[in-house]
Amino acid sequence: MKSGTPTNRRVEGVLAAIWLIFFFAQLAIAFYIYLRDWIGSEQFGELVKVINSTYVTYVGAVVCFYFGSRKRTASKTLRQASASMVALVCSVAWNVVLLAFTVPLLFSGTVESSIRDIGAIGPMLSWLVAPVIGVYFAKSTE
């Protein structure tokens, strides 16, 4: 393995961490504003529901592949390294966009607008991340 070339397993670990960290950050914000009585239980339920439904497919797939797979070999080709980078960049981009709709709740945003925006933008941008993650993990298990 060349120095600096990531292993598939390392990239998968980073991808799993990205998805889990952003998912739990969104849930933490929801719980924080609920426990501070900034939103009511109905708004809290709707916010958690939209966060969960937006993330469930991706977090489930990434975690399933990561923990259900066997040991991987080192990534040796430029094509594999490129696929790793695309998967990482797309994952971070998608998660940052969604987090951008939740973070304002810590300051002065409204939960209704966050629910609406996450519910609209998440599925709208799923084409960006779903095929990349699917192809990356499918190829890494071959």
WOWO-V796752 format. One record per helix or strand. SS is the DSSP state (helix for helix, strand for strand). FROM is the first residue (numbers start at 0). TO is the last residue. If there is no record, write none. Layout:
BEGIN
ss->(SS;SS)
from->(FROM;FROM)
to->(TO;TO)
END
This chain:
BEGIN
ss->(strand;helix;helix;strand;helix;helix;helix)
from->(6;7;40;73;77;110;125)
to->(6;34;67;73;105;123;139)
END
